[in-house]
Amino acid sequence: MKKIMILGASYSLVPLIRAAKRLGYYTIVTSIPGDYPGFSVADETCLCDITKPEDVLEAARARGISGIATCCMDVGLRSQGYVASALGLPGPSWETVQVCTDKAKMKQAFQREGVNTAAYFRITCQEDLEDACGRLRFPVIIKAVDQMGGRGIFRCDTREELFSSYPKTMAATREDYCIVEEFLQGMMFGTEVMVEDGQIAYFLPSGDELNSRNPFFLMGHHTPCEEVQPFERKIREQIERVIRAYGVKNSPMNFDLMLLDGEIYVIEATARAGATCLPELVGIHFGVNYYEMLIRLCAGEKVSPYFQRPKAERVPCIVKLLEAKQAGVVEAVIPGTPVGGDLVDLSFNIGEGDTVRLMENGRDRIGQVIVKGSSLKECRAFLETVLERIQVKVKE
């Protein structure tokens, strides 16, 4: 039986593990020790720090794996690329993952290939910050280069805000530098992509629901994203430039894009499937199990035929993260009984006795809702009825 190594054992990796098992693969979940649900689902547990590529390669070689995969998080991405390159397996290369896990290197790659992106500066000290202040238009955004989910990222409307945010950004990163870039003010949206043999197997733009806090972060997605449909040619052009800039051959990709004055700008792009229920959204829209597509791709199978569903038959869908309304200890979780729509998923990753906090980034989610329907209008109306019935009782 062929073996697939899956990097990470958290709840977001459980669907990927199950998909590999359904496809007949022996699953090896690799993670540091902890109370992670993936351990009980997989065929084998490999206790290893997935942030250490050399250690993961040693474990992969010892087990004779046929493929390596992860999704929804950056933690294991460098190890995935390192192992894939060393063992000649499909997936993002070591060169690719070094670029897409460092926002400074990412911006350099964008510039080399002529990708539309915000003007930026690499910051190593306060003198660099002062120089950037004089050359960028406010508002700006300061970013830790090696974090995701809004961590170490702050919008700054003034010089004073920028200098006060700089220590917080540097406290969030393992590197000795960060970046500051112009804060583009257009319509943010995401796009999921799968690359097969260097070509786009599919791409799917999705509307973003952003939390308005600083730093802002994603709370959900919807598809179709009607506002950007007239710009699909330009979206494809920018995606193709990033694929060339990264040297991607066989990998899922996740893009943060912006529509501004009729042009498409790339905010960030990485060589993995997105988080915030994006694999579920893609799967519903195309009528596939997207986690199975990720496994098929990493095992060297062709996936492009699975994404040929005509546009008229694709399914509108909304995914949304749930957040606690107050911090404290959970006394009860009452999901309610929604009626009148197509509820794909309503699930919680908390229970009675758990401690919850107000949402500051995606890791503070308490659950998720996924609905589908014949139109986005129908989906939105049903989603409201679902949210109205949910009760999470919390004691401070």
C-alpha positions as CSV (number, residue, x, y, z in Angstrom):
1,M,0.0,0.0,0.0
2,K,1.4,3.4,-0.9
3,K,2.0,5.8,1.9
4,I,1.1,9.5,2.2
5,M,2.7,11.7,4.8
6,I,0.5,14.5,6.1
7,L,2.1,17.4,7.9
8,G,0.0,18.5,10.8
9,A,-2.6,16.8,13.0
10,S,-4.9,19.7,13.9
11,Y,-8.7,19.7,13.1
12,S,-8.0,21.5,9.8
13,L,-6.0,18.4,8.6
14,V,-8.5,15.8,9.6
15,P,-10.5,16.0,6.3
16,L,-7.2,15.6,4.4
17,I,-6.3,12.5,6.4
18,R,-9.7,11.0,5.8
19,A,-9.6,11.7,2.1
20,A,-6.2,9.9,1.8
21,K,-7.7,6.9,3.6
22,R,-10.8,6.8,1.4
23,L,-8.5,6.8,-1.7
24,G,-6.7,3.7,-0.3
25,Y,-3.5,5.3,1.0
26,Y,-1.7,4.4,4.2
27,T,-1.6,7.7,6.2
28,I,1.3,8.9,8.3
29,V,0.4,12.0,10.3
30,T,3.5,13.9,11.3
31,S,3.4,16.5,14.2
32,I,4.8,17.4,17.5
33,P,3.2,15.7,20.5
34,G,-0.2,17.2,21.6
35,D,-3.9,16.6,21.9
36,Y,-4.5,16.7,18.2
37,P,-7.5,15.0,16.6
38,G,-5.5,13.8,13.5
39,F,-3.6,11.3,15.6
40,S,-6.7,9.1,16.2
41,V,-7.7,9.2,12.5
42,A,-4.4,8.3,10.8
43,D,-2.9,4.8,10.3
44,E,0.4,5.9,11.8
45,T,1.7,8.7,14.0
46,C,5.2,10.2,13.4
47,L,6.2,12.5,16.2
48,C,8.4,15.1,14.6
49,D,8.6,18.9,14.5
50,I,7.3,19.8,11.0
51,T,9.0,23.2,11.1
52,K,12.4,21.3,10.8
53,P,12.7,20.1,7.1
54,E,15.8,17.9,7.7
55,D,14.0,15.9,10.5
56,V,10.9,15.5,8.3
57,L,13.0,14.3,5.4
58,E,14.7,11.7,7.6
59,A,11.3,10.4,8.8
60,A,9.9,10.4,5.3
61,R,12.8,8.4,3.9
62,A,12.6,5.9,6.8
63,R,8.9,5.2,5.9
64,G,9.2,5.1,2.1
65,I,6.5,7.6,1.4
66,S,4.9,8.0,-2.0
67,G,3.6,11.5,-1.4
68,I,3.6,14.4,1.1
69,A,0.8,16.9,1.7
70,T,-0.5,19.6,4.0
71,C,-3.2,22.3,3.7
72,C,-4.8,25.3,5.3
73,M,-1.6,26.4,7.2
74,D,2.0,27.4,6.5
75,V,3.6,25.6,9.4
76,G,4.6,22.5,7.4
77,L,5.0,24.1,4.0
78,R,8.8,24.4,4.0
79,S,9.2,20.8,5.1
80,Q,6.7,19.7,2.3
81,G,8.8,21.5,-0.3
82,Y,12.1,20.2,1.1
83,V,10.9,16.6,1.1
84,A,9.2,16.8,-2.3
85,S,12.4,18.2,-3.9
86,A,14.7,15.7,-2.1
87,L,12.6,12.6,-3.0
88,G,11.4,13.8,-6.4
89,L,7.7,13.8,-5.3
90,P,5.0,16.1,-6.7
91,G,4.3,19.3,-4.8
92,P,5.8,22.7,-4.3
93,S,9.6,22.7,-4.6
94,W,12.1,23.8,-1.9
95,E,12.8,26.9,-4.0
96,T,9.1,27.7,-4.2
97,V,8.3,27.4,-0.5
98,Q,11.3,29.5,0.5
99,V,9.7,32.4,-1.5
100,C,6.1,32.0,-0.6
101,T,6.7,31.7,3.2
102,D,8.6,35.0,3.4
103,K,6.7,38.0,2.4
104,A,9.8,40.0,1.5
105,K,11.1,37.3,-0.9
106,M,7.5,37.0,-2.2
107,K,7.4,40.7,-3.1
108,Q,10.9,40.5,-4.8
109,A,9.6,37.6,-6.9
110,F,6.5,39.6,-7.9
111,Q,8.6,42.5,-9.0
112,R,10.9,40.2,-11.1
113,E,7.9,38.8,-13.1
114,G,6.0,42.1,-13.4
115,V,3.1,41.1,-11.1
116,N,0.8,44.0,-10.1
117,T,1.4,44.5,-6.4
118,A,1.7,47.3,-3.8
119,A,4.9,49.3,-3.5
120,Y,6.9,48.1,-0.5
121,F,10.1,48.4,1.6
122,R,12.1,45.8,3.5
123,I,12.6,47.1,7.1
124,T,15.5,46.1,9.3
125,C,15.7,49.1,11.6
126,Q,14.0,52.4,12.5
127,E,16.1,54.2,9.9
128,D,14.6,52.0,7.2
129,L,11.2,52.8,8.7
130,E,11.8,56.5,8.5
131,D,12.9,56.2,4.9
132,A,9.7,54.2,4.0
133,C,7.6,56.9,5.6
134,G,9.0,59.5,3.2
135,R,8.5,57.4,0.1
136,L,5.1,55.6,0.7
137,R,1.6,57.1,0.8
138,F,-0.4,56.6,3.9
139,P,-2.2,54.5,4.9
140,V,0.4,51.7,4.9
141,I,0.5,48.2,6.3
142,I,3.3,46.7,8.2
143,K,3.7,42.9,8.1
144,A,5.7,40.2,9.8
145,V,7.1,38.2,6.9
146,D,6.6,34.7,8.3
147,Q,3.2,34.8,9.8
148,M,-0.4,34.1,8.6
149,G,-3.9,34.8,9.8
150,G,-3.3,38.5,10.5
151,R,-0.6,37.9,13.1
152,G,2.0,40.7,13.2
153,I,0.1,42.7,10.6
154,F,-1.2,46.2,11.3
155,R,-2.7,49.0,9.2
156,C,-1.2,52.3,10.0
157,D,-2.8,55.6,9.0
158,T,0.0,57.9,10.4
159,R,3.7,57.9,11.0
160,E,3.0,57.6,14.7
161,E,0.9,54.5,14.3
162,L,3.6,52.9,12.1
163,F,6.4,53.5,14.6
164,S,4.2,52.2,17.5
165,S,3.2,49.1,15.5
166,Y,6.8,48.2,14.4
167,P,7.8,46.6,17.8
168,K,4.6,44.5,17.8
169,T,5.3,43.3,14.3
170,M,8.9,42.4,15.2
171,A,7.8,40.6,18.3
172,A,5.6,38.4,16.2
173,T,8.3,37.3,13.7
174,R,11.3,34.9,13.9
175,E,13.2,37.1,11.4
176,D,15.1,40.3,11.9
177,Y,13.2,42.2,9.3
178,C,9.7,42.9,8.2
179,I,8.0,44.8,5.3
180,V,6.0,48.0,5.0
181,E,3.8,48.4,1.9
182,E,1.2,50.8,0.6
183,F,-2.3,49.9,1.8
184,L,-4.2,49.5,-1.4
185,Q,-7.9,50.4,-1.0
186,G,-10.0,48.4,-3.3
187,M,-12.1,45.3,-3.1
188,M,-10.3,42.3,-1.5
189,F,-11.1,38.8,-2.8
190,G,-9.4,35.4,-2.7
191,T,-8.7,32.9,-5.4
192,E,-8.0,29.2,-5.1
193,V,-5.9,27.6,-7.8
194,M,-4.5,24.2,-8.7
195,V,-1.5,23.9,-10.9
196,E,-0.8,20.7,-12.8
197,D,2.3,20.3,-14.9
198,G,2.8,24.1,-14.7
199,Q,-0.6,24.9,-16.1
200,I,-3.8,26.1,-14.3
201,A,-6.1,23.2,-13.8
202,Y,-8.8,25.6,-12.4
203,F,-9.0,28.9,-10.6
204,L,-11.9,30.1,-8.5
205,P,-12.3,33.6,-7.2
206,S,-14.2,34.0,-4.0
207,G,-15.6,37.0,-2.1
208,D,-14.1,37.7,1.3
209,E,-15.7,38.6,4.6
210,L,-13.1,40.6,6.5
211,N,-13.2,41.3,10.2
212,S,-12.8,45.1,10.6
213,R,-10.4,44.9,13.5
214,N,-6.7,45.9,13.2
215,P,-5.2,43.7,12.2
216,F,-8.1,42.6,10.0
217,F,-8.5,38.9,9.2
218,L,-10.8,36.6,7.2
219,M,-14.1,35.5,8.7
220,G,-15.5,33.7,5.6
221,H,-15.9,33.4,1.9
222,H,-18.5,33.1,-0.8
223,T,-18.7,32.1,-4.4
224,P,-19.4,33.1,-7.0
225,C,-17.7,36.4,-6.6
226,E,-19.9,38.4,-9.0
227,E,-18.0,41.7,-8.7
228,V,-14.9,40.2,-10.3
229,Q,-16.4,38.0,-13.0
230,P,-15.8,40.7,-15.7
231,F,-12.1,40.6,-14.8
232,E,-11.3,36.9,-15.1
233,R,-8.9,37.4,-17.9
234,K,-6.9,39.8,-15.9
235,I,-7.0,37.5,-12.8
236,R,-5.7,34.6,-14.9
237,E,-2.9,36.8,-16.2
238,Q,-1.7,37.8,-12.7
239,I,-2.0,34.2,-11.5
240,E,0.2,33.0,-14.4
241,R,2.8,35.6,-13.6
242,V,3.0,34.4,-10.0
243,I,3.2,30.7,-11.1
244,R,6.2,31.7,-13.2
245,A,7.7,33.8,-10.5
246,Y,7.5,30.9,-8.0
247,G,8.3,28.1,-10.5
248,V,5.3,26.1,-9.5
249,K,4.7,22.8,-11.3
250,N,2.2,20.7,-9.3
251,S,0.6,22.4,-6.3
252,P,-2.5,24.0,-5.0
253,M,-2.2,27.8,-4.5
254,N,-4.1,30.4,-2.5
255,F,-4.2,34.0,-3.6
256,D,-5.2,37.2,-1.8
257,L,-6.1,39.6,-4.6
258,M,-7.6,43.1,-5.0
259,L,-9.7,44.8,-7.6
260,L,-8.7,48.5,-7.8
261,D,-9.6,50.9,-10.6
262,G,-10.3,48.0,-13.0
263,E,-7.0,46.3,-12.4
264,I,-6.1,43.2,-10.4
265,Y,-3.4,43.4,-7.8
266,V,-1.7,40.5,-6.0
267,I,-1.5,41.0,-2.2
268,E,-0.1,37.6,-1.3
269,A,0.1,34.1,-2.8
270,T,1.2,30.8,-1.3
271,A,1.6,27.3,-2.6
272,R,-1.0,25.5,-0.5
273,A,-4.8,25.2,-0.3
274,G,-6.3,28.1,1.7
275,A,-7.8,28.0,5.1
276,T,-11.2,29.4,6.4
277,C,-13.1,26.4,4.9
278,L,-11.9,27.2,1.4
279,P,-11.4,23.5,0.4
280,E,-15.0,22.9,1.3
281,L,-16.1,25.9,-0.7
282,V,-14.1,24.7,-3.8
283,G,-15.5,21.2,-3.4
284,I,-19.1,22.3,-3.2
285,H,-18.8,24.7,-6.2
286,F,-17.2,22.1,-8.5
287,G,-19.0,19.0,-7.1
288,V,-15.8,17.3,-6.0
289,N,-14.1,16.4,-2.7
290,Y,-11.3,18.9,-2.8
291,Y,-9.3,17.2,-0.1
292,E,-9.2,14.1,-2.3
293,M,-8.0,16.4,-5.2
294,L,-5.1,17.5,-2.9
295,I,-4.2,13.9,-2.2
296,R,-4.4,12.9,-5.9
297,L,-2.2,15.8,-6.9
298,C,0.5,15.0,-4.3
299,A,0.4,11.3,-5.4
300,G,1.1,12.2,-9.1
301,E,-2.5,11.8,-10.4
302,K,-4.1,14.1,-13.0
303,V,-6.7,16.3,-11.4
304,S,-7.7,18.8,-14.2
305,P,-10.5,16.5,-15.5
306,Y,-12.4,16.9,-12.2
307,F,-12.8,20.6,-12.6
308,Q,-14.7,20.7,-16.0
309,R,-18.1,21.3,-14.5
310,P,-19.9,23.9,-16.7
311,K,-20.3,27.3,-15.0
312,A,-24.1,27.0,-15.2
313,E,-24.0,23.9,-13.1
314,R,-21.6,25.2,-10.4
315,V,-23.1,25.7,-6.9
316,P,-23.2,29.0,-4.9
317,C,-21.9,28.6,-1.4
318,I,-21.0,30.6,1.7
319,V,-18.6,29.6,4.5
320,K,-18.3,31.5,7.7
321,L,-16.3,31.1,10.9
322,L,-18.0,31.5,14.2
323,E,-16.7,33.7,17.0
324,A,-17.4,34.0,20.7
325,K,-19.4,37.2,21.7
326,Q,-17.6,37.3,25.0
327,A,-14.5,35.7,26.6
328,G,-14.8,33.2,29.4
329,V,-15.7,29.5,30.1
330,V,-18.3,27.8,27.9
331,E,-21.4,26.6,29.8
332,A,-23.4,25.4,26.8
333,V,-23.4,25.2,23.0
334,I,-26.9,25.2,21.4
335,P,-26.8,25.0,17.6
336,G,-30.5,25.4,17.1
337,T,-32.6,23.9,14.3
338,P,-32.3,25.9,11.1
339,V,-35.0,25.2,8.5
340,G,-35.6,26.3,4.9
341,G,-32.2,25.9,3.3
342,D,-29.3,23.6,2.5
343,L,-27.0,23.4,5.5
344,V,-23.8,21.6,4.6
345,D,-22.0,22.0,7.9
346,L,-22.6,23.5,11.3
347,S,-19.8,22.4,13.7
348,F,-18.0,23.6,16.8
349,N,-14.4,23.0,18.0
350,I,-15.4,24.0,21.5
351,G,-17.5,22.4,24.2
352,E,-18.7,22.8,27.7
353,G,-15.9,23.8,30.1
354,D,-13.6,25.1,27.3
355,T,-12.2,28.6,27.6
356,V,-12.9,31.0,24.7
357,R,-11.6,34.4,23.9
358,L,-12.7,37.3,21.7
359,M,-11.5,36.7,18.2
360,E,-8.2,38.3,17.3
361,N,-7.2,36.0,14.5
362,G,-8.4,32.8,12.8
363,R,-7.2,30.5,15.5
364,D,-9.8,32.0,17.9
365,R,-12.7,30.5,15.9
366,I,-15.2,28.5,17.8
367,G,-16.8,26.7,14.8
368,Q,-18.0,27.1,11.3
369,V,-21.1,27.2,9.1
370,I,-21.3,26.2,5.5
371,V,-24.5,26.7,3.4
372,K,-25.3,26.2,-0.3
373,G,-28.2,27.1,-2.5
374,S,-29.4,28.0,-6.0
375,S,-28.2,31.6,-5.6
376,L,-26.0,33.8,-3.3
377,K,-29.2,35.7,-2.3
378,E,-30.7,32.4,-1.1
379,C,-27.5,31.4,0.7
380,R,-27.3,34.7,2.5
381,A,-30.9,34.6,3.7
382,F,-30.5,31.0,5.0
383,L,-27.2,31.8,6.7
384,E,-28.9,34.5,8.7
385,T,-31.5,32.0,10.0
386,V,-28.7,29.6,11.0
387,L,-26.8,32.3,12.9
388,E,-29.9,33.6,14.7
389,R,-30.5,30.2,16.2
390,I,-27.0,29.5,17.5
391,Q,-26.5,30.1,21.3
392,V,-23.1,29.8,22.9
393,K,-23.5,30.5,26.7
394,V,-20.3,31.8,28.2
395,K,-19.5,32.6,31.9
396,E,-16.9,35.3,32.4
